[in-house]
Amino acid sequence: MTENKMGVMPVKKLILSMSLPMMVSMLVQALYNIVDSVFVARLSEDALTAVTLAFPLQSLMIALGSGTGVGINALLSRSLGKKDYEEASNAANTGIFLTFVNYVIFVLLGLFAVTPFIHSQTDSPVIAKYGVTYLSWVCILSVGLFFQMTFERLLQSTGMTFESMLSQLTGALINMVLDPCLIFGLGPFPKLGVAGAAIATIFGQVAAASLGLYLNIHKNTEITLSLKKVMRPSGNTVKQIYVVGIPSIAMMSIGSIMTYMINKILGKFSSTAVAVFGVYFKLQSFFFMPIFGLNNGLIPVLSFNYGARKKERIHEALSFSVRFAFVIMLVGTIVFECIPQVLLRFFDASENMIAIGAPALRIIAIHFPIAAICISLGSMFQAFAKSTYSLVVSLARQLFVLIPAAWLLSLLGNVTYVWFAFPIAELMSLAMTMVFYRKIHSEIIETL
């Protein structure tokens, strides 16, 4: 087989070729997340708040699927770097088995956990009804979400980022088209309200997963998918996947706990404050999602060149990616600082919501460039099977600093103070990230 491009292509060109398709698809995903909430907000502010309350469990779903994907990605790319194609195929097939297990877990959560979860965050029967309806659909029919993430990771791990982009774009566009049709009952479609938003998302995910499966079977020549091997997963491969995957899952699950706790803290002020937090999360994804797309392209490059012991390429890839991410997030800060009212009005915001939301967006956006550095350097922890470092940083930032800081600031009696917890936590994250980066650099990279 010919040499994989991740070992020979000029690094900047490689990063761009690997990352730009994923960054574009992530931008489209961010856009359809925003559009989804824009349409839901047209129903009512209560509906928008309900979708925000559903977000922590949705985040947990994404954490499990994406974290497993990170483990598959790292093992598969490292195996290809060593030219061990049998191990690479084992990683792919075992990963598909684990994906099905993840789906079954969320079917059970959708059946038994959704109602108490939503009611634990609100006393409003209207908001609770919206939230239970939306989240039940999303969990019980999450098969498309889980398999979409896995099949896209397989494509990314072998350098097929354009094909991965096609899969993501397909799901995003179908979701965007179906959203208004199913929410408001346009044309021949029934008017389903918040349930329509969930069903549109499900259709998009299933379509993306189907295309991802087709591309891996017919276009991805570096791995061989086999139903027989999927049904007989390798115990050793499962272990190797989750050595990287479990810390990544735990790290992303922390975000689910964080959003749940912030929802409860803000709920003591008003449901509008919770809705503002939900709008912030949708808007910030327009800048954060491209950074995650950049990281998705960077991780296999770092893993491959770690396996191939090419230190100079690792240095160049990291340096370029950090600078690129910083510029993107600086633009995000400028946008949030200059036009917060314009952004909020996309969500049919009331004057009260704008009064709470405009200072919120300005305060939180201070930390965007700092987050760019932390996220980019954190990709190295995952690529070098040191995801526990990412876990420690995430634990410290979101649970040991952000939540206590938000709670303490909430005691001052003004919701505006709560938003300062975000830049405070990010500064701590930067300090810890730099400590771990120096450790990996001296103990691993410099010894290659």
C-alpha positions, 0 to 999 in steps of 0.5 A: 500500500502507498504511504498515507498522506499524514506522513508525507504531505507538508504539515500546514497543507495537511492540517488544512486538507484534513480540517477544513472539510470538517470545519465547514461541516461543523459550521453547518452543524452549528448553523442548523443547531442555531436554526433549530432553536430559532424555529423552536423560539418562534413557538414560545420562550417556554419551548426554547427553555425546554430544549435548553433543559434537555441539553445536558442529557443530549450532551451526555449522549454526544459524550458517550458517542464522541468519546468512544469515537476518539478512542477508535480514532486514536487507535486506528490512526496509530495502527495505520502509522505503524502500518498494522492494517489488521489492528486498524480493521479490528479497531473499526469493527469493534468500534461499531459493536460498541456504538450499538451498545451505546445506543441501547443505553440511551434507549433505556434512559429515554424510556425511564429517565427523561421525565424525572430528569426534566422535572428536576430542573423546572416546576413549570408544567408547560416547560416540563411537557415540552422538555419530556416530549423533545428529549424522549424522541431524541433518546429513544431514536438516537441510533442515527446519532451514534452511528453517524459519529462512529462512521465519520470517525472512521473516515477521519481516521484514514484521512477521508475528511471530505467524505466525512464532511459529506456525511455531516452536511447531509444530516445537517441539511436534511435537519434544516429543511425538515425543521420548519416543516415538522414544527409548523406543519408546512405543506403536507407535513403535520404540525408537531411543535417541539416533537417536530424539531426532535424528529427532524434531527433524527431523520438527519442523523439516520441519513448521515449514518447511512451515507457514512456506512456506504462510504466506509464500505465502498470508499475506505480502502484502509479498513475492512468492515465485516459483520462477523467481526462486529459480532465478535469484538476483540476484548483487547481492542475494546480495552485499547479504545477505552484507555483513550475513550473513557477519559474523553467520555468522562471529560465531555460528560462533565460538560453535561453535569455543568450545564445541568447545574448552571440550569438549576442556578439560573432557574432560581432567577428566572426561566428567561435566564435559562433560555439565555444560557441555551441561546448562548450555547447555540451561538457559541457553537458557531465558533467552537464547532470549527475549533473542534473540526480543526481538532478532529483533523489534528488528532489523527495527524498527531497520532499518525506521526507519533506512531511514525516517530516524526517529531518535527511534524508534530511540532509544526502541526501543533504550532499552526493549529494553536495559531489558527484556532486563536484567530477564529476565537478572537473573531468570535469574541469581537462578534459577541462584544459588538452585536449581542442584541442582534444575535439575541433577536434571531431567537425572537428575544423579548426586551427582558431576554435582551436585557439579561442576554446582552451582558451575558454574551459580552462577559462570557465571550472574554474567554474565547481566545483562551479556550482556543489555546486550551482546546488545541493543546488538549488534542495532543493529550488525546492523540498521545493516549494521555486523555486523563490530562484532559479529564483533570483539566475539565474536572477542575475547570467545570466542576471545581471552579465554574460551578462553585464560582457561579453559585457564589456569584449568584448569592450576590442577587444579580444574574449578571454576576453569574456569567463572570464564572466562565472567564474565571474558570477558563484562566484556571484551565489555561494554567493547568493545560500549560503544565501538562503540555510541558510535561508531555513535550519533555517526556514524550515528544522530545524523546522521539 
